[in-house]
């Protein structure tokens, strides 16, 4: 299973918005792009999806920007994943053959676990308040 670049960028940017949430500060695309090293043009598309799904709000104007629509502890990785990609594991629907039904059952179990686990992580857990520690070898 591969996590798309779009989901990775969305999670990183949402974590940054969570860091800013308590200050009431709005974040501009350029600031988010620089902080999280995400291409600004691609970020605009991602922010559009997050806004459409009610995870962020935007304000226009020179003092405008983006902020979370809800508190960081109310937004999970699952919410971000659904906003950006849709279903976690979506099978083709072909359950033919000797092993088809059993494989579907297994994938459904894995999907249920994935949903449960992604719902257990919220933005406040992702948003570290301090820069990551550097380890030198």
Phi, psi and omega per residue, in radians:
X1 nan 2.377 -3.080
X2 -2.067 2.271 3.048
X3 -1.472 2.185 -3.090
X4 -1.219 2.732 3.077
X5 -1.043 -0.641 -3.132
X6 -1.072 -0.768 3.125
X7 -1.181 -0.742 3.128
X8 -1.036 -0.889 3.127
X9 -1.058 -0.758 -3.127
X10 -1.057 -0.768 3.137
X11 -1.123 -0.728 -3.132
X12 -1.155 -0.753 -3.139
X13 -1.196 -0.680 3.092
X14 -1.127 -0.635 3.079
X15 -1.105 -0.689 3.104
X16 -1.162 -0.734 3.078
X17 -1.089 -0.604 3.090
X18 -1.151 -0.660 3.100
X19 -1.088 -0.629 -3.098
X20 -1.481 -0.244 -2.972
X21 -0.967 -0.834 -3.065
X22 -1.195 -0.396 3.141
X23 -1.404 -0.301 -3.090
X24 1.366 0.033 -3.121
X25 -1.270 2.406 3.052
X26 -1.594 2.547 -3.138
X27 -1.895 2.363 3.069
X28 -1.589 2.729 -3.120
X29 -0.950 -0.807 -3.089
X30 -1.050 -0.718 3.128
X31 -1.127 -0.825 3.127
X32 -1.092 -0.748 -3.124
X33 -1.072 -0.753 -3.128
X34 -1.211 -0.823 -3.091
X35 -1.063 -0.751 -3.069
X36 -1.774 0.100 3.111
X37 0.927 0.951 3.139
X38 -2.087 2.337 3.086
X39 -1.014 2.222 -3.056
X40 -1.021 -0.681 -3.116
X41 -1.157 -0.683 3.100
X42 -1.230 -0.653 -3.134
X43 -1.092 -0.637 3.124
X44 -1.034 -0.710 3.102
X45 -1.132 -0.765 -3.121
X46 -1.130 -0.790 3.135
X47 -1.088 -0.603 3.078
X48 -1.065 -0.757 3.107
X49 -1.155 -0.732 3.139
X50 -1.130 -0.658 3.109
X51 -1.198 -0.771 3.130
X52 -1.019 -0.618 -3.120
X53 -1.573 0.157 3.024
X54 1.313 0.371 3.134
X55 -1.588 -0.450 3.099
X56 -2.336 2.834 3.012
X57 -2.201 2.696 3.133
X58 -2.217 2.629 3.051
X59 -2.195 2.365 -3.125
X60 -1.517 2.903 3.052
X61 1.848 3.080 -3.087
X62 -1.140 -0.469 3.098
X63 -1.770 0.253 -3.089
X64 -1.415 -3.094 3.131
X65 2.757 -2.769 -3.063
X66 -2.123 2.590 3.047
X67 -2.626 2.876 3.110
X68 -1.181 2.530 3.095
X69 -1.402 -0.408 3.140
X70 -2.389 2.982 3.101
X71 -1.103 2.589 -3.115
X72 -0.969 -0.578 -3.133
X73 -1.309 -0.122 3.124
X74 -1.768 0.017 -3.138
X75 -2.087 2.143 -3.095
X76 -1.835 2.915 3.023
X77 -1.015 -0.617 3.103
X78 -1.040 -0.774 3.122
X79 -1.021 -0.765 -3.130
X80 -1.170 -0.794 3.132
X81 -1.026 -0.780 3.136
X82 -1.155 -0.661 3.140
X83 -1.154 -0.677 -3.039
X84 -1.562 -0.731 -3.019
X85 -2.009 -0.438 -3.015
X86 1.627 -2.609 -3.064
X87 -0.978 2.532 -3.132
X88 -1.161 -0.987 3.129
X89 -2.193 1.987 -3.141
X90 -2.094 2.021 -3.115
X91 -1.463 2.773 -3.116
X92 -1.184 -0.339 -3.123
X93 1.671 -0.157 3.131
X94 -1.459 1.861 3.117
X95 -2.003 0.463 3.139
X96 -1.259 2.975 3.098
X97 1.495 2.987 -3.071
X98 -1.078 -0.651 -3.047
X99 -1.804 -0.026 -3.036
X100 -0.966 -0.879 -3.107
X101 -1.152 -0.709 3.133
X102 -1.137 -0.721 3.121
X103 -1.106 -0.694 3.103
X104 -1.068 -0.755 3.125
X105 -1.058 -0.771 -3.139
X106 -1.122 -0.829 3.129
X107 -1.090 -0.646 3.090
X108 -1.110 -0.705 3.096
X109 -1.113 -0.767 3.113
X110 -1.102 -0.730 3.112
X111 -1.069 -0.727 3.116
X112 -1.093 -0.739 3.110
X113 -1.136 -0.734 3.133
X114 -1.092 -0.769 3.107
X115 -1.062 -0.841 -3.120
X116 -1.046 -0.772 -3.096
X117 -1.201 -0.754 -3.132
X118 -1.202 -0.501 3.067
X119 -1.261 -0.378 -3.090
X120 -1.390 -0.266 3.131
X121 -1.805 2.126 3.126
X122 -1.907 2.937 -3.095
X123 -1.081 -0.587 3.135
X124 -1.132 -0.425 3.064
X125 -1.383 -0.486 3.140
X126 -1.431 -0.540 -3.019
X127 -1.440 1.590 3.078
X128 -1.234 2.425 -3.110
X129 -1.440 -0.311 -3.115
X130 -2.144 2.684 3.091
X131 -1.097 2.611 -3.133
X132 -1.009 2.462 3.117
X133 -1.205 2.547 3.118
X134 -1.718 2.335 3.088
X135 -2.013 2.313 -3.115
X136 -1.998 2.430 -3.139
X137 -1.841 nan nan
